[in-house]
Amino acid sequence: MDCMTSPDATGPADRLRAALGDESSSARLQTALAAGTYPDVRFVPVLVDRSGVEPDFFVRDMLTWALTRHPSSHTVPRLLYEVGADSPQARSQALHTLSKIGDPRGWSAITAEVLRDPHDEVATTAWRTAAGLVPAGQEAQLAEALASQLGRGGRETQRSLTRSIVALGEVAVPMLRARASHRDIDIRLHAVATERLINDPDEDFDDAVAEARRTAL
């Protein structure tokens, strides 16, 4: 009996759902691997639903991989719907999977609300996804939206935002300079450090912040 066969389940999607509920994370990992190795569009809703509740990082990563193995005509609409879910994990995983699929239709998930999501994990995933999917000609608009989040959160959140802004390149410089004299010191330092990294992407983030602190106070 393979990892997606259950005597109590009736169809392929039911068997997959049952197997992904196994107590063993290694069993769930193998199930997700099988779902991607032998894709079936009936699996898509099950894989998306499980991504929103799966506690194990490696299983979630395999679920994302499995979804990338299915036709984007089936995965993208379901993931776009999931971006509006109540669960922060569901929103974050849907955005992450959209970034991995890379379909231009995923851009429609990037709204002002998503970019300002109160949960840092969702927001950081949205920033990264947006930087990867932004259509040509909309980079400046996205840079302005991302720059509005400067100074938010702790080191990792700020580092993630900087990476997303740096990915947009020179188009973000005016937005950063507009905030380089902001009265909020966290915003000011973050803006200066991010511009430094646009000019020198090899510079360490912490070093850029330290140098910003030295020159911008």
N, CA and C of each residue as an Amber inpcrd file, in Angstrom:
protein
   651
   0.8600000  -1.1960000   0.0000000   0.0000000   0.0000000   0.0000000
   0.8890000   1.2360000   0.0000000   0.7270000   2.1410000  -0.9770000
   1.6250000   3.2920000  -1.0630000   1.1510000   4.3850000  -0.1160000
   1.9340000   5.5180000  -0.1010000   1.7120000   6.5520000   0.9010000
   0.4190000   7.3220000   0.6940000  -0.2430000   7.1430000  -0.4580000
  -1.5070000   7.8410000  -0.6760000  -2.6780000   6.8740000  -0.8090000
  -2.5120000   5.6730000  -0.2930000  -3.5810000   4.6830000  -0.3460000
  -4.1320000   4.4580000   1.0510000  -5.4270000   4.5540000   1.1780000
  -6.0830000   4.3250000   2.4620000  -7.3810000   3.5830000   2.2070000
  -7.6450000   2.5400000   2.9570000  -8.8720000   1.7750000   2.7410000
 -10.1300000   2.5590000   3.0640000  -9.9680000   3.6830000   3.8180000
 -11.1300000   4.4570000   4.2250000 -11.3940000   5.6410000   3.3110000
 -10.4830000   5.9130000   2.3660000 -10.6420000   7.0560000   1.4800000
 -11.1720000   6.5750000   0.1380000 -11.9310000   7.4350000  -0.5310000
 -12.6270000   7.0000000  -1.7290000 -11.9560000   7.3920000  -3.0300000
 -11.3520000   8.5630000  -3.1010000 -10.7410000   9.0310000  -4.3400000
  -9.3270000   9.5100000  -4.1160000  -8.6050000   9.8580000  -5.2100000
  -7.2120000  10.2950000  -5.0790000  -7.0390000  11.4900000  -4.1420000
  -7.9100000  12.4790000  -4.2620000  -7.7850000  13.6470000  -3.3960000
  -8.0520000  13.2920000  -1.9440000  -9.0210000  12.4180000  -1.7130000
  -9.3230000  11.9810000  -0.3460000  -8.1570000  11.2060000   0.2480000
  -7.5390000  10.3520000  -0.5750000  -6.4000000   9.5770000  -0.0780000
  -5.2180000  10.4940000   0.2300000  -5.0240000  11.4880000  -0.6200000
  -3.9380000  12.4370000  -0.3610000  -4.1850000  13.2010000   0.9230000
  -5.4050000  13.6710000   1.1010000  -5.7230000  14.4330000   2.3150000
  -5.4930000  13.5800000   3.5680000  -5.9100000  12.3310000   3.5030000
  -5.7240000  11.4420000   4.6500000  -4.2420000  11.2070000   4.9210000
  -3.4520000  10.9970000   3.8690000  -2.0250000  10.7280000   4.0400000
  -1.2980000  11.9490000   4.5710000  -1.7280000  13.1440000   4.1620000
  -1.0810000  14.3720000   4.6490000  -1.4600000  14.6870000   6.0930000
  -2.4020000  13.9370000   6.6470000  -2.7560000  14.0890000   8.0500000
  -2.0400000  13.1100000   8.9530000  -1.1130000  12.3370000   8.3970000
  -0.3570000  11.3610000   9.1920000   0.4160000  12.0600000  10.3080000
   0.5470000  11.4020000  11.4520000   1.2780000  11.9990000  12.5740000
   2.7670000  12.1470000  12.2930000   3.3120000  11.3120000  11.4140000
   4.7450000  11.3260000  11.1270000   5.0710000  12.3760000  10.0670000
   5.9780000  13.2940000  10.4050000   6.3670000  14.3230000   9.4350000
   7.1080000  13.7020000   8.2520000   7.8570000  12.6380000   8.4970000
   8.5670000  11.9860000   7.3890000   7.5760000  11.3270000   6.4330000
   6.4910000  10.7820000   6.9650000   5.4570000  10.2030000   6.1090000
   4.7660000  11.2880000   5.2950000   4.4960000  12.4310000   5.9290000
   3.8710000  13.5390000   5.2110000   4.8050000  14.0750000   4.1220000
   6.0920000  14.0940000   4.4290000   7.0740000  14.5460000   3.4370000
   7.0610000  13.6390000   2.2180000   7.0310000  12.3470000   2.4360000
   6.9910000  11.4010000   1.3320000   5.6940000  11.5160000   0.5370000
   4.6070000  11.7970000   1.2230000   3.3260000  11.9750000   0.5390000
   3.3690000  13.2000000  -0.3720000   3.9060000  14.3100000   0.1470000
   4.0080000  15.5220000  -0.6640000   4.9190000  15.2970000  -1.8580000
   6.0170000  14.5690000  -1.6450000   6.9340000  14.2350000  -2.7440000
   6.1950000  13.4380000  -3.8160000   5.4140000  12.4560000  -3.4090000
   4.6750000  11.6350000  -4.3640000   3.6480000  12.4700000  -5.1310000
   3.0180000  13.4290000  -4.4270000   2.0080000  14.2660000  -5.0770000
   2.6120000  15.1510000  -6.1580000   3.8840000  15.5200000  -5.9800000
   4.5540000  16.2970000  -7.0050000   5.1690000  15.4400000  -8.0940000
   5.5770000  14.2580000  -7.7290000   6.1770000  13.3420000  -8.6990000
   5.1310000  12.8270000  -9.6820000   3.9320000  12.6180000  -9.1790000
   2.8190000  12.1380000 -10.0080000   1.6730000  13.1370000  -9.8980000
   1.8000000  14.3030000 -10.5180000   0.7920000  15.3520000 -10.3390000
  -0.5750000  14.9640000 -10.8650000  -1.5650000  15.5140000 -10.2100000
  -2.9620000  15.2780000 -10.5630000  -3.6980000  16.5520000 -10.1460000
  -4.3860000  17.1970000 -11.0640000  -5.0050000  18.4830000 -10.7440000
  -5.9980000  18.3670000  -9.5890000  -6.4880000  17.1700000  -9.3220000
  -7.3920000  16.9840000  -8.1860000  -6.6580000  17.1810000  -6.8550000
  -5.3260000  17.1300000  -6.8970000  -4.5430000  17.3050000  -5.6730000
  -4.4190000  18.7730000  -5.2600000  -4.6050000  19.6940000  -6.1970000
  -4.2740000  21.0970000  -5.9400000  -4.9680000  21.6620000  -4.7070000
  -6.2900000  21.5630000  -4.5770000  -6.9320000  22.1200000  -3.3740000
  -6.4150000  21.4880000  -2.0850000  -6.1210000  20.2080000  -2.1250000
  -5.6310000  19.5100000  -0.9340000  -4.2480000  20.0200000  -0.5500000
  -3.3750000  20.1770000  -1.5320000  -2.0200000  20.6600000  -1.2700000
  -2.0400000  22.0850000  -0.7300000  -2.8770000  22.9170000  -1.3000000
  -2.9720000  24.3050000  -0.8270000  -3.5210000  24.3400000   0.5940000
  -4.5780000  23.5880000   0.8390000  -5.1650000  23.5640000   2.1850000
  -4.1520000  23.0880000   3.2220000  -3.4030000  22.0450000   2.8820000
  -2.4360000  21.5100000   3.8370000  -1.3000000  22.4990000   4.0900000
  -0.9130000  23.2340000   3.0560000   0.1540000  24.2230000   3.2270000
  -0.2010000  25.2460000   4.3020000  -1.4800000  25.5340000   4.4300000
  -1.9160000  26.5290000   5.4000000  -1.8890000  26.0760000   6.8390000
  -1.7600000  24.7710000   7.0730000  -1.7910000  24.2580000   8.4520000
  -0.5940000  23.3710000   8.7870000   0.1910000  22.9840000   7.8070000
   1.3140000  22.0690000   8.0240000   2.3410000  22.6950000   8.9690000
   2.6740000  22.0090000  10.0950000   3.5930000  22.6000000  11.0740000
   5.0760000  22.4450000  10.7420000   5.4220000  21.5070000   9.8780000
   6.8240000  21.2130000   9.6150000   7.3310000  21.9980000   8.4010000
   8.4280000  22.7390000   8.5790000   8.9680000  23.5770000   7.5000000
   9.2990000  22.7600000   6.2630000   9.9440000  21.6270000   6.4430000
  10.3880000  20.8440000   5.2940000   9.2060000  20.2560000   4.5260000
   8.1660000  19.8880000   5.2450000   6.9640000  19.3890000   4.5730000
   6.3060000  20.5290000   3.8000000   6.2390000  21.7170000   4.4170000
   5.6640000  22.8640000   3.7090000   6.4390000  23.1560000   2.4280000
   7.7610000  23.0640000   2.5090000   8.5900000  23.3110000   1.3340000
   8.2980000  22.2810000   0.2400000   8.0800000  21.0430000   0.6420000
   7.7670000  19.9950000  -0.3380000   6.3640000  20.1930000  -0.9150000
   5.4490000  20.6730000  -0.1090000   4.1150000  20.9720000  -0.6120000
   4.1770000  22.0580000  -1.6850000   5.0050000  23.0650000  -1.4380000
   5.1930000  24.1170000  -2.4450000   5.7630000  23.5290000  -3.7230000
   6.7820000  22.6880000  -3.5790000   7.3700000  22.0460000  -4.7620000
   6.3160000  21.2370000  -5.5110000   5.5000000  20.5020000  -4.7870000
   4.4650000  19.6940000  -5.4310000   3.4990000  20.5770000  -6.2180000
   3.1610000  21.7250000  -5.6660000   2.2610000  22.6260000  -6.3750000
   2.9000000  23.1880000  -7.6400000   4.2080000  23.4270000  -7.6060000
   4.8760000  23.9320000  -8.8170000   4.8700000  22.8940000  -9.9370000
   4.6280000  21.6530000  -9.5930000   4.6040000  20.5750000 -10.5810000
   3.2460000  20.4410000 -11.2670000   2.2690000  21.2010000 -10.7990000
   0.9350000  21.1580000 -11.3750000   0.7250000  22.3480000 -12.3070000
  -0.2200000  22.2630000 -13.2270000  -0.4530000  23.3610000 -14.1710000
  -0.8230000  24.6540000 -13.4450000  -0.1840000  25.7380000 -13.8440000
  -0.4630000  27.0150000 -13.1920000  -1.9060000  27.4650000 -13.4100000
  -2.5400000  26.9670000 -14.4590000  -3.9430000  27.3120000 -14.6880000
  -4.8310000  26.8050000 -13.5590000  -4.3700000  25.8000000 -12.8370000
  -5.1120000  25.2650000 -11.6900000  -4.5870000  25.8110000 -10.3680000
  -3.2720000  25.9730000 -10.2540000  -2.7010000  26.3780000  -8.9660000
  -2.8700000  27.8710000  -8.6920000  -2.6210000  28.7100000  -9.6930000
  -2.6110000  30.1550000  -9.4440000  -3.9610000  30.6700000  -8.9540000
  -5.0820000  30.3430000  -9.5850000  -6.3680000  30.8390000  -9.0530000
  -6.6250000  30.4010000  -7.6170000  -6.2750000  29.1670000  -7.3000000
  -6.5080000  28.6730000  -5.9300000  -5.6140000  29.3960000  -4.9340000
  -4.3770000  29.6830000  -5.3270000  -3.4520000  30.3900000  -4.4440000
  -3.8510000  31.8500000  -4.2680000  -4.3250000  32.4800000  -5.3320000
  -4.7950000  33.8630000  -5.2250000  -5.9340000  33.9610000  -4.2170000
  -6.8170000  32.9990000  -4.2410000  -7.9080000  32.9680000  -3.2650000
  -7.3480000  32.8110000  -1.8490000  -6.3420000  31.9670000  -1.7040000
  -5.7740000  31.6690000  -0.3840000  -5.0700000  32.8700000   0.2240000
  -4.5830000  33.7880000  -0.5980000  -3.9240000  34.9940000  -0.0700000
  -4.8810000  35.7970000   0.8060000  -6.1700000  35.6180000   0.6140000
  -7.1600000  36.3010000   1.4400000  -7.6150000  35.5100000   2.6490000
  -6.9510000  34.4150000   2.9670000  -7.3610000  33.5630000   4.0890000
  -7.1630000  34.2650000   5.4330000  -7.8800000  33.8010000   6.4380000
  -7.7390000  34.3570000   7.7860000  -6.4060000  33.9740000   8.4170000
  -5.9090000  32.7970000   8.1020000  -4.6900000  32.2850000   8.7250000
  -3.4430000  32.9520000   8.1460000  -2.5810000  33.5380000   8.9880000
  -1.3340000  34.1190000   8.4880000  -0.4580000  33.1010000   7.7600000
  -0.3970000  31.8670000   8.2740000   0.4170000  30.8560000   7.5980000
  -0.1270000  30.5610000   6.2140000  -1.4390000  30.4790000   6.0860000
  -2.0380000  30.2110000   4.7800000  -1.7040000  31.3280000   3.7980000
  -1.7910000  32.5780000   4.2570000  -1.4700000  33.7150000   3.3850000
  -0.0080000  33.6860000   2.9710000   0.8540000  33.4610000   3.9590000
   2.2920000  33.4610000   3.6850000   2.6820000  32.3470000   2.7260000
   2.1570000  31.1510000   2.9530000   2.4990000  30.0240000   2.0880000
   1.9590000  30.2110000   0.6770000   0.7760000  30.7850000   0.5580000
   0.2210000  31.0360000  -0.7780000   1.0970000  32.0210000  -1.5390000
   1.5230000  33.0830000  -0.8780000   2.4000000  34.0640000  -1.5210000
   3.7350000  33.4370000  -1.9010000   4.2860000  32.6390000  -0.9820000
   5.5610000  31.9740000  -1.2540000   5.4450000  31.0580000  -2.4730000
   4.3670000  30.3120000  -2.5470000   4.1980000  29.3920000  -3.6680000
   3.9940000  30.1520000  -4.9760000   3.2640000  31.2510000  -4.9330000
   3.1190000  32.0810000  -6.1240000   4.4720000  32.5770000  -6.6110000
   5.3540000  32.9240000  -5.6750000   6.6880000  33.3900000  -6.0720000
   7.4810000  32.2740000  -6.7340000   7.3070000  31.0490000  -6.2610000
   8.0220000  29.9100000  -6.8400000   7.4610000  29.5300000  -8.2120000
   6.1640000  29.6610000  -8.3760000   5.5580000  29.3600000  -9.6780000
   5.9770000  30.4080000 -10.7040000   5.9920000  31.6750000 -10.2800000
   6.4760000  32.7350000 -11.1520000   5.5220000  33.1530000 -12.2570000
   4.2760000  32.7570000 -12.1710000   3.2890000  33.1340000 -13.1890000
   2.9370000  34.6120000 -13.0150000   2.9370000  35.4020000 -14.1040000
   2.6260000  36.8340000 -13.9830000   1.2800000  37.1200000 -13.3420000
   0.3480000  36.1890000 -13.4390000  -0.9640000  36.4000000 -12.8260000
  -0.8670000  36.4980000 -11.3060000   0.2180000  35.9950000 -10.7400000
   0.4000000  36.0940000  -9.3030000   0.5090000  37.5230000  -8.8080000
   0.8730000  38.4380000  -9.6990000   1.0140000  39.8480000  -9.3160000
  -0.2940000  40.4110000  -8.7720000  -1.4230000  39.8840000  -9.2170000
  -2.7090000  40.4210000  -8.7580000  -2.9270000  40.2040000  -7.2600000
  -2.1340000  39.3270000  -6.6500000  -2.2270000  39.1170000  -5.2010000
  -1.5700000  40.2430000  -4.4230000  -0.7320000  41.0280000  -5.0890000
   0.0610000  42.0580000  -4.4020000  -0.7490000  43.3420000  -4.3070000
  -1.4080000  43.5030000  -3.1930000  -2.1840000  44.7090000  -2.9130000
  -1.4980000  45.5020000  -1.8070000  -1.9500000  46.7410000  -1.6360000
  -1.4000000  47.5630000  -0.5550000  -1.6130000  46.8890000   0.7970000
  -2.7630000  46.2470000   0.9570000  -3.0670000  45.5770000   2.2230000
  -2.1140000  44.4150000   2.4790000  -1.8180000  43.6500000   1.4400000
  -0.9010000  42.5160000   1.5860000   0.4970000  43.0090000   1.9500000
   0.9470000  44.0670000   1.3060000   2.2810000  44.5960000   1.5880000
   2.3860000  45.1860000   2.9900000   1.2520000  45.5290000   3.5890000
   1.2520000  46.0880000   4.9510000   0.6870000  45.0880000   5.9630000
   0.6130000  43.8210000   5.5960000   0.0300000  42.8190000   6.4950000
   0.6250000  42.9580000   7.8930000  -0.1940000  42.9320000   8.9380000
   0.3230000  43.1180000  10.2960000   1.2290000  41.9920000  10.7790000
   1.1620000  40.8490000  10.1390000   2.0340000  39.7370000  10.5090000
   3.3220000  39.8240000   9.6860000   4.4420000  39.9350000  10.3610000
   5.7140000  40.1390000   9.6730000   6.0270000  39.0260000   8.6750000
   5.6920000  37.7830000   9.0270000   6.0020000  36.6770000   8.1280000
   5.2450000  36.8040000   6.8100000   4.0060000  37.2540000   6.8980000
   3.2150000  37.4500000   5.6790000   3.7660000  38.6240000   4.8910000
   4.0410000  39.7210000   5.5810000   4.5390000  40.9130000   4.8930000
   5.8730000  40.6570000   4.2090000   6.8010000  39.9900000   4.8920000
   8.1080000  39.7510000   4.2810000   7.9900000  38.8460000   3.0520000
   7.0860000  37.8680000   3.1310000   6.8680000  37.0160000   1.9660000
   6.2480000  37.8130000   0.8250000   5.3280000  38.6970000   1.1620000
   4.7030000  39.5430000   0.1390000   5.7310000  40.4450000  -0.5230000
   6.6380000  41.0180000   0.2580000   7.6690000  41.8970000  -0.3140000
   8.5370000  41.1320000  -1.3110000   8.9670000  39.9590000  -0.8910000
   9.8390000  39.1480000  -1.7610000   9.0940000  38.7160000  -3.0300000
   7.8540000  38.3060000  -2.8640000   7.0570000  37.8820000  -4.0160000
   6.8220000  39.0510000  -4.9620000   6.5170000  40.2090000  -4.4080000
   6.2640000  41.3910000  -5.2290000   7.4870000  41.7730000  -6.0440000
   8.6610000  41.7450000  -5.4140000   9.8860000  42.1160000  -6.1190000
  10.1810000  41.1570000  -7.2640000   9.7460000  39.9090000  -7.1260000
   9.9980000  38.9300000  -8.1730000   8.9760000  38.9460000  -9.2940000
   7.7650000  39.4260000  -9.0010000   6.6850000  39.3650000  -9.9940000
   6.3050000  40.7250000 -10.5770000   6.8980000  41.8090000 -10.0770000
   6.4830000  43.1420000 -10.5090000   6.5730000  43.2970000 -12.0310000
   5.4990000  43.7330000 -12.6650000   5.5340000  43.9210000 -14.1220000
   6.4340000  45.0930000 -14.5100000   6.9840000  45.0350000 -15.6800000
   7.8020000  46.1230000 -16.1950000   6.9880000  47.4130000 -16.1930000
   7.5930000  48.4720000 -15.6920000   6.9300000  49.7580000 -15.6430000
   6.2690000  50.0660000 -14.3150000   6.1580000  49.0750000 -13.4440000
   5.5200000  49.3040000 -12.1500000   6.5160000  49.2350000 -10.9880000
   7.7920000  49.2120000 -11.3180000   8.8220000  49.0960000 -10.2730000
   8.8210000  50.3040000  -9.3220000   8.6570000  51.5040000  -9.8680000
   8.6860000  52.6930000  -9.0170000   7.5070000  52.7130000  -8.0500000
   6.3430000  52.3170000  -8.5440000   5.1630000  52.2590000  -7.6800000
   5.3720000  51.2460000  -6.5500000   5.9580000  50.1120000  -6.8810000
   6.2390000  49.1140000  -5.8500000   7.2990000  49.6230000  -4.8860000
   8.3150000  50.2930000  -5.4010000   9.3710000  50.8280000  -4.5330000
   8.7960000  51.8010000  -3.5140000   7.8580000  52.6190000  -3.9360000
   7.2210000  53.5550000  -3.0060000   6.4360000  52.8060000  -1.9360000
   5.7140000  51.7660000  -2.3400000   4.9430000  50.9810000  -1.3740000
   5.8690000  50.2890000  -0.3750000   6.9770000  49.7520000  -0.8540000
   7.9190000  49.0820000   0.0410000   8.6130000  50.0910000   0.9550000
   8.9530000  51.2440000   0.4080000   9.6300000  52.2520000   1.2190000
   8.7530000  52.7320000   2.3720000   7.4440000  52.6270000   2.2120000
   6.5460000  53.0270000   3.2960000   6.6690000  52.1130000   4.5070000
   7.3120000  50.9670000   4.3380000   7.4890000  50.0110000   5.4340000
   8.8630000  50.1050000   6.0930000   9.6920000  51.0200000   5.6430000
  11.0190000  51.1780000   6.2360000  10.9200000  51.4240000   7.7420000
  11.8380000  50.8080000   8.4780000  11.8540000  50.9580000   9.9290000
  10.9760000  49.9760000  10.6640000  10.2470000  49.1620000   9.9270000
   9.3170000  48.2210000  10.5520000  10.0540000  47.0140000  11.1320000
   9.6370000  46.5970000  12.3210000  10.0850000  45.3200000  12.8830000
  11.5360000  45.2880000  13.3200000  11.9940000  44.0550000  13.5580000
  13.3670000  43.8290000  13.9940000  14.3240000  43.6300000  12.8400000
  15.5230000  43.1610000  13.1840000  16.5910000  43.0420000  12.1880000
  16.1850000  42.1960000  10.9910000  15.6210000  41.0190000  11.2210000
  15.3110000  40.1230000  10.1110000  14.2250000  40.6880000   9.2030000
  13.2300000  41.3270000   9.7990000  12.1820000  41.9520000   8.9920000
  12.7680000  43.0750000   8.1510000  13.5950000  43.9010000   8.7590000
  14.2040000  45.0190000   8.0300000  15.1650000  44.5100000   6.9550000
  15.8920000  43.4770000   7.2710000  16.8110000  42.9000000   6.2850000
  16.0320000  42.3540000   5.0870000  14.9040000  41.7230000   5.3370000
  14.0800000  41.1900000   4.2640000  13.5420000  42.3130000   3.3800000
  13.0840000  43.3920000   4.0060000  12.5860000  44.5300000   3.2320000
  13.6960000  45.1250000   2.3800000  14.8760000  45.2730000   2.9680000
  16.0080000  45.8130000   2.2120000  16.3130000  44.9570000   0.9940000
  16.3380000  43.6480000   1.1620000  16.6060000  42.7640000   0.0190000
  15.5900000  42.9710000  -1.1000000  14.3250000  43.1270000  -0.7370000
  13.2850000  43.3090000  -1.7430000  13.4340000  44.6470000  -2.4580000
  13.7900000  45.6850000  -1.7130000  13.9930000  46.9970000  -2.3300000
  15.2380000  46.9880000  -3.2160000  16.3000000  46.3710000  -2.7250000
  17.5330000  46.2930000  -3.5130000  17.2790000  45.5620000  -4.8310000
  16.4040000  44.5690000  -4.8140000  16.0960000  43.8240000  -6.0370000
  15.4830000  44.7180000  -7.1040000  14.8760000  45.8410000  -6.6940000
  14.2740000  46.7740000  -7.6520000  15.3080000  47.7090000  -8.2650000
  16.4440000  47.8660000  -7.5890000  17.5360000  48.6480000  -8.1470000
  17.3800000  50.1490000  -7.9980000  17.9650000  50.8860000  -8.9280000
  18.0740000  52.3410000  -8.8540000  16.7280000  53.0460000  -8.7810000
  15.6820000  52.4160000  -9.2800000  14.3750000  53.0660000  -9.2730000
  13.9150000  53.3950000  -7.8560000  14.4720000  52.6930000  -6.8610000
  14.0640000  52.9030000  -5.4750000  14.8160000  54.0300000  -4.7850000
  15.8850000  54.5210000  -5.3890000  16.7420000  55.5120000  -4.7250000
  15.9840000  56.7800000  -4.3430000  15.1630000  57.3770000  -5.2090000
  14.4450000  58.5980000  -4.7940000  13.5540000  58.3780000  -3.5730000
  12.9340000  57.2210000  -3.4780000  12.0620000  56.9400000  -2.3360000
  12.8730000  56.8100000  -1.0520000  14.0700000  56.2530000  -1.1810000
  14.9420000  56.1050000  -0.0230000  15.4860000  57.4550000   0.4220000
  15.9000000  58.2640000  -0.5330000  16.4470000  59.5800000  -0.1830000
  15.3860000  60.4740000   0.4410000  14.1430000  60.2890000   0.0280000
  13.0600000  61.0790000   0.6130000  12.8750000  60.7570000   2.0930000
  13.3310000  59.5710000   2.4980000  13.1770000  59.1600000   3.9000000
  14.4990000  59.1950000   4.6650000  15.5670000  59.6020000   4.0110000
  16.8870000  59.6230000   4.6520000  17.0040000  60.7160000   5.7070000
  16.0620000  61.6500000   5.7250000  16.0630000  62.6960000   6.7550000
  14.7880000  62.6250000   7.5960000  14.1590000  61.4660000   7.5910000
  12.9160000  61.2820000   8.3480000  13.1620000  61.4950000   9.8370000
  12.1630000  62.0270000  10.5190000  12.3260000  62.3060000  11.9500000
  12.4180000  61.0280000  12.7750000  11.8670000  59.9260000  12.2440000
  11.9590000  58.6300000  12.9390000  13.3300000  58.0190000  12.6350000
  14.1210000  57.8110000  13.6620000  15.4880000  57.3460000  13.4580000
  15.5500000  55.9730000  12.8080000  14.6060000  55.0870000  13.1380000
  14.6160000  53.7450000  12.5410000  14.3680000  53.8090000  11.0340000
  13.4400000  54.6610000  10.6420000  13.1700000  54.8310000   9.2130000
  14.3730000  55.4460000   8.5280000  14.9560000  56.4510000   9.1650000
  16.1110000  57.1470000   8.5780000  17.2810000  56.1920000   8.3670000
  17.6230000  55.4470000   9.3920000  18.7560000  54.5290000   9.2900000
  18.4980000  53.4280000   8.2660000  17.2780000  52.9270000   8.2650000
  16.9420000  51.8480000   7.3270000  17.0320000  52.3480000   5.8870000
  16.5760000  53.5640000   5.6530000  16.6260000  54.1380000   4.3010000
  18.0690000  54.3180000   3.8420000  18.9020000  54.8680000   4.6990000
  20.3070000  55.1130000   4.3330000  21.0350000  53.7870000   4.1010000
  20.8070000  52.8160000   4.9870000  21.4710000  51.5200000   4.8460000
  21.0380000  50.8280000   3.5590000  19.7540000  50.9290000   3.2140000
  19.2580000  50.2690000   2.0030000  19.8380000  50.9030000   0.7520000
  19.9610000  52.2300000   0.7370000  20.5890000  52.8610000  -0.4300000
  22.0500000  52.4350000  -0.5640000  22.7280000  52.2900000   0.5650000
  24.1170000  51.8190000   0.5140000  24.1910000  50.4470000  -0.1620000
  23.2330000  49.5950000   0.1440000  23.2510000  48.2430000  -0.4160000
  22.8380000  48.2170000  -1.8860000  22.0590000  49.1850000  -2.3230000
  21.7960000  49.2990000  -3.7620000  23.1000000  49.6420000  -4.4830000
  23.8790000  50.5290000  -3.8770000  25.1540000  50.9260000  -4.4790000
  26.2160000  49.8520000  -4.3630000  26.1340000  49.0530000  -3.3120000
  27.1200000  47.9920000  -3.0960000  26.4050000  46.7600000  -2.5280000
  25.8250000  45.9350000  -3.3980000  25.0500000  44.7690000  -2.9390000
  25.8630000  43.7610000  -2.1360000  27.1850000  43.8230000  -2.2300000
  28.0210000  42.8760000  -1.4950000  28.2580000  43.3050000  -0.0520000
  27.8900000  44.5120000   0.2900000  28.0820000  44.9690000   1.6600000
  27.1460000  44.2210000   2.5990000  27.6250000  43.9160000   3.7830000
  26.8130000  43.2340000   4.7870000  25.7380000  44.1790000   5.3200000
  24.5540000  43.6420000   5.5260000  23.4460000  44.4780000   6.0010000
  23.7780000  45.1540000   7.3230000  24.3100000  44.4030000   8.2710000
  24.6270000  44.9810000   9.5760000  25.6920000  46.0620000   9.4590000
  26.6550000  45.8540000   8.5620000  27.6770000  46.8820000   8.3470000
  27.0620000  48.1380000   7.7440000  26.1240000  47.9410000   6.8390000
  25.4630000  49.0990000   6.2180000  24.6660000  49.8840000   7.2430000
  23.9980000  49.1730000   8.1590000  23.2460000  49.8590000   9.2140000
  24.1940000  50.6080000  10.1470000  25.3100000  49.9480000  10.4970000
  26.2840000  50.5970000  11.3810000  26.8460000  51.8650000  10.7460000
  27.1450000  51.8080000   9.4600000  27.6740000  52.9730000   8.7700000
  26.6090000  54.0540000   8.6540000  25.3710000  53.6360000   8.4330000
  24.2750000  54.6090000   8.3860000  24.1330000  55.3110000   9.7370000
  24.2580000  54.5430000  10.7990000  24.1570000  55.1200000  12.1310000
  25.2790000  56.1400000  12.3660000  26.4440000  55.8400000  11.8490000
  27.5920000  56.7410000  12.0410000  27.4230000  58.0500000  11.2830000
  26.8170000  57.9710000  10.1110000  26.7530000  59.1460000   9.2360000
  25.4190000  59.8780000   9.2620000  24.3770000  59.2010000   9.6890000
  23.0440000  59.7960000   9.5660000  22.4730000  60.3200000  10.8720000
  23.1570000  60.1380000  11.9690000  22.6370000  60.6540000  13.2460000
  22.9260000  62.1250000  13.3940000
